[in-house]
């Protein structure tokens, strides 16, 4: 009798497998960049999402805080040595559980200027986590050499993009849901 493995379990297995592969000597040759959009944001007092996310800078909702904890559990063995967020509290709050679990201090980067972040990401030794936004994560993926067009809808908070950067050739992209 075969058992159906839940989609989330498969995602966790794949991330763990990637982390094991990257934890050894291959990590220096093929660094891994994990990219996520921030977790669910809180709504305004009227119960509606904020109209201007950048100006309003809402924090995470309770569901978002739970998702951030889930991300930390998922990436516990990932070998992440650097964490980058934007200046907005929802990205910082998403990164906090991972940072605390791995004892890594997150570095803030301006959401509107990806060049310094890209430079830091590509020069970093070890694996990297980037917490961005629905509009910045696809742009970062593109600038990392991912050919596949990526879009993230306003209602999607569960994407985990895993980019394996090879010494030569195109990077490998794995898209998971968590």
N, C-alpha and C positions, 0 to 999 in steps of 0.2 A: 504494500500500500504506500503510495507516495504522498508526501505532505506538501501543501502549498506554503511557500515561504512568503510572509508578508513583504510588500514592496519596501517598507522602511527597513526591515531586517536585511534585505538584499543590499540596500544602500549602505548600511553600516558595515556589512561584510566587505563590500567593495572598497570603502574608505580605509578600513583596517588593513586590507590587502595592499593597497597603495602605500599606506604608511609603513608597513613592514618592508616593502620593496625599497622605499626611500630612506629608511632608517640606517641602512648599511652604507657601504662605500658608493653605491649608485647615487646617493643623494647629492654628492658634490658634482657629479657629471650631469645628472638630470634633476635639477631642483623642481619642486612642486609648489605651485601657487594655488591656494584655495581662495575662491572669491564668492562672497555671498552679499545679497542685499540685506539691509538691516531688517530686523524682525518687525512684527506688527506694531504700528504706532497707535498711540492713544487718540481718541476722538476729542473733539472740542466739547465744551459743556452742553452744547445743543445736540450732541450725539452724532454730529457729522464730522467727517475727516476735515482736517485743517485745509483751508483754501490755498494757502501759500506755504508749502512745506518748509521752504528755506527760511522764510521770515518768521513763521510761527514756531518752528523748531519743537514739535511735540515730542514727548518722551515715549517710551515703549508702553504698550498696554500690558495687562496681566498675561494675555496670550503671548505677547511679544517677549515678556520676561521668561515665560516657560520655554519658548522656542530658543532663546539664547542659552538657557541651561541645557537643552537638548543638543544644541550645537557643540557646547563644551564637552558633553559626554561623548559625542560622536568623534570629535577631534582630539580626544585625550591622548591617543597614541600616535598622533600624526607627525611628530617631529617638528612642529612649528617653532621657529626661533624668532620670528618677527611678526608683529601685528600692526596693520595700518588701518586707520579709520579716517573719516572726514571730521570736520569741526562740529557736526551736528550731533546732538545728544543721543538720538536714536541709533546712530552707528556706534558711538562710544559705548552705550549701554548694551548693545548686542555683543560687543567684544569683551566686556568685563568678565563674564564667567570663564571664557576661554583663557583670557590673560591670567586670571587668578589661578586657574587649574594648572596652567603650564608655567607659571611664574615668569611671564613675559610682559614687559611694559609696552602698551600700545603707543604708537606714534601717530599724531594727527597730521593730516595733509589737506589742503584746500580742495573741496569738491570741484570747484570751477577750473582748477589748473592741474591737470593730470600729469604734466611733464615731470615735476619733481618727484611725484609718487612713483611713476614708471622708472625713473632713474634709480630710486632707492630700492624698488622691488627687484630690478634686474641685477643690481650689485650685491644684494643681500646674500649671505651665505646661509644655507639651510632653507627649510621650507617656510612659506609665508602665508599669512591669512590677511585678506583685504576685505573690509566691510564697507560697502558702498551703497549706492542707490539704484533704482530701476533704470535710470538713464546713464549712470557712470559705469556700472559693471559691464554692460555690453560694449561700451567704448574702450574700456581697459582690455577686455578680451580681444577685441579687434587689434588694438595696438600691441598686444603680446604676440600677434601673428596668427590668431585663430581665424580661419577663413569662413567658417560657418557664421551666417548672420544670426545673432541672438537678440531676442526681445524679451522683456520682462514686463508683464502687465502690472497695473497698479494694485491688483489684488493678489499678486504672487509674492510670497515671502519664504517659500520653502525650497528654493533652488540652491544647490551647492555645486559650483563649478570647480573642477579640478583640472588644472593645466599643468602638464608635465612638459617642462622646457628641455628639449634635447640639445646637445652640443651642436648638432647640425640638423637642418631640415625643419619642417613645420612642427609646432608643438602638438601634443596629444591633448584633446579635450574630452573630459568625461563630465556629463551633466547628471546630477543626482537630485532627488527630492528627499527632504528630511522633515 
